[in-house]
């Protein structure tokens, strides 16, 4: 049985060095992964702030804006009442479109 591998106590110095190197590299990768996850959690916002509506746009009474889209020729406002309001650049309400939700 002379062809058996040596035990850990009698390991060749190169194998001991490789074991240490693999352990250090594993710890470095784990620390890097934890760092990346922490940075993502810290920097990603929970909820994006709503943009301010231009002063010339007046929402109907009791309506609250849930989404705003700006285009060159119009502004779209999605309200909490399930409507899309289309405004001209001068702030005049041009059209009201009810949203239909698909179940």
Helices and strands as residue ranges (DSSP letters): G 8-10, H 13-43, E 65-70, E 75-79, E 83-87, E 93-98
